[in-house]
Amino acid sequence: MKRLLGLAGWAVVALGAGIAVFSLWALLDPAGAQLSDDANPFADPPSTGDLIVRLAGGLAIAASGLWLIARGEP
């Protein structure tokens, strides 16, 4: 069971890190982040506040994954 917690923790860390990286990328280039939206490529880019909330969410997800990893250690 502890090994399963550790593996799940690594998966959650990877998900959170991916969200955080793409949020940082969007903060640096918001127009480029909007153009990658195929459904509506010429809409307004996401607001800075929205991107900061996404970044914080990604970091929180990664932190919960690290907590799972710590719980899975013997």
Short mmCIF file of the C-alpha atoms (twelve columns), coordinates in Angstrom:
data_MODEL
# 
_entry.id   MODEL 
# 
loop_
_atom_site.group_PDB 
_atom_site.id 
_atom_site.type_symbol 
_atom_site.label_atom_id 
_atom_site.label_alt_id 
_atom_site.label_comp_id 
_atom_site.label_asym_id 
_atom_site.label_seq_id 
_atom_site.Cartn_x 
_atom_site.Cartn_y 
_atom_site.Cartn_z 
_atom_site.pdbx_PDB_model_num 
ATOM 1  C CA . MET A 1  0.000   0.000  0.000   1 
ATOM 2  C CA . LYS A 2  2.832   2.395  0.800   1 
ATOM 3  C CA . ARG A 3  4.443   1.751  -2.584  1 
ATOM 4  C CA . LEU A 4  1.127   2.573  -4.265  1 
ATOM 5  C CA . LEU A 5  0.974   5.868  -2.345  1 
ATOM 6  C CA . GLY A 6  4.476   6.711  -3.530  1 
ATOM 7  C CA . LEU A 7  3.654   5.928  -7.167  1 
ATOM 8  C CA . ALA A 8  0.436   7.922  -7.010  1 
ATOM 9  C CA . GLY A 9  2.389   10.764 -5.424  1 
ATOM 10 C CA . TRP A 10 4.844   10.865 -8.328  1 
ATOM 11 C CA . ALA A 11 1.971   10.968 -10.818 1 
ATOM 12 C CA . VAL A 12 0.339   13.832 -8.919  1 
ATOM 13 C CA . VAL A 13 3.658   15.709 -8.720  1 
ATOM 14 C CA . ALA A 14 4.091   15.357 -12.486 1 
ATOM 15 C CA . LEU A 15 0.574   16.670 -13.107 1 
ATOM 16 C CA . GLY A 16 1.053   19.645 -10.772 1 
ATOM 17 C CA . ALA A 17 4.471   20.450 -12.209 1 
ATOM 18 C CA . GLY A 18 3.051   20.392 -15.735 1 
ATOM 19 C CA . ILE A 19 0.257   22.770 -14.766 1 
ATOM 20 C CA . ALA A 20 2.750   25.083 -13.045 1 
ATOM 21 C CA . VAL A 21 5.168   25.100 -15.994 1 
ATOM 22 C CA . PHE A 22 2.470   25.876 -18.548 1 
ATOM 23 C CA . SER A 23 1.020   28.560 -16.261 1 
ATOM 24 C CA . LEU A 24 4.439   30.224 -16.000 1 
ATOM 25 C CA . TRP A 25 4.797   29.993 -19.760 1 
ATOM 26 C CA . ALA A 26 1.403   31.656 -20.194 1 
ATOM 27 C CA . LEU A 27 2.385   34.401 -17.729 1 
ATOM 28 C CA . LEU A 28 5.461   35.172 -19.826 1 
ATOM 29 C CA . ASP A 29 3.590   35.087 -23.158 1 
ATOM 30 C CA . PRO A 30 -0.190  35.440 -22.633 1 
ATOM 31 C CA . ALA A 31 -0.955  36.125 -26.305 1 
ATOM 32 C CA . GLY A 32 0.932   33.001 -27.368 1 
ATOM 33 C CA . ALA A 33 -0.952  30.978 -24.773 1 
ATOM 34 C CA . GLN A 34 -4.249  32.199 -26.182 1 
ATOM 35 C CA . LEU A 35 -3.261  31.443 -29.779 1 
ATOM 36 C CA . SER A 36 -2.760  27.795 -28.852 1 
ATOM 37 C CA . ASP A 37 -6.495  27.621 -28.039 1 
ATOM 38 C CA . ASP A 38 -7.873  26.124 -31.262 1 
ATOM 39 C CA . ALA A 39 -11.492 26.691 -30.258 1 
ATOM 40 C CA . ASN A 40 -11.075 30.483 -30.153 1 
ATOM 41 C CA . PRO A 41 -7.546  31.540 -31.217 1 
ATOM 42 C CA . PHE A 42 -8.205  35.294 -31.500 1 
ATOM 43 C CA . ALA A 43 -9.976  35.868 -28.188 1 
ATOM 44 C CA . ASP A 44 -8.530  37.937 -25.368 1 
ATOM 45 C CA . PRO A 45 -5.654  36.224 -23.531 1 
ATOM 46 C CA . PRO A 46 -6.283  34.991 -19.983 1 
ATOM 47 C CA . SER A 47 -5.963  37.621 -17.275 1 
ATOM 48 C CA . THR A 48 -2.895  37.771 -15.052 1 
ATOM 49 C CA . GLY A 49 -5.002  36.975 -11.998 1 
ATOM 50 C CA . ASP A 50 -6.428  33.876 -13.674 1 
ATOM 51 C CA . LEU A 51 -2.944  32.683 -14.603 1 
ATOM 52 C CA . ILE A 52 -1.668  33.258 -11.068 1 
ATOM 53 C CA . VAL A 53 -4.575  31.202 -9.700  1 
ATOM 54 C CA . ARG A 54 -3.721  28.405 -12.154 1 
ATOM 55 C CA . LEU A 55 -0.062  28.574 -11.093 1 
ATOM 56 C CA . ALA A 56 -1.014  28.396 -7.417  1 
ATOM 57 C CA . GLY A 57 -3.296  25.447 -8.131  1 
ATOM 58 C CA . GLY A 58 -0.523  23.603 -9.951  1 
ATOM 59 C CA . LEU A 59 1.879   24.199 -7.088  1 
ATOM 60 C CA . ALA A 60 -0.738  23.025 -4.582  1 
ATOM 61 C CA . ILE A 61 -1.312  19.850 -6.592  1 
ATOM 62 C CA . ALA A 62 2.449   19.212 -6.740  1 
ATOM 63 C CA . ALA A 63 2.707   19.800 -2.982  1 
ATOM 64 C CA . SER A 64 -0.053  17.279 -2.324  1 
ATOM 65 C CA . GLY A 65 1.868   14.797 -4.480  1 
ATOM 66 C CA . LEU A 66 4.987   15.386 -2.407  1 
ATOM 67 C CA . TRP A 67 2.905   14.754 0.703   1 
ATOM 68 C CA . LEU A 68 1.730   11.443 -0.780  1 
ATOM 69 C CA . ILE A 69 5.324   10.501 -1.545  1 
ATOM 70 C CA . ALA A 70 6.338   11.283 2.033   1 
ATOM 71 C CA . ARG A 71 3.450   9.156  3.314   1 
ATOM 72 C CA . GLY A 72 4.546   6.295  1.080   1 
ATOM 73 C CA . GLU A 73 8.107   6.182  2.402   1 
ATOM 74 C CA . PRO A 74 8.780   3.343  4.841   1 
# 
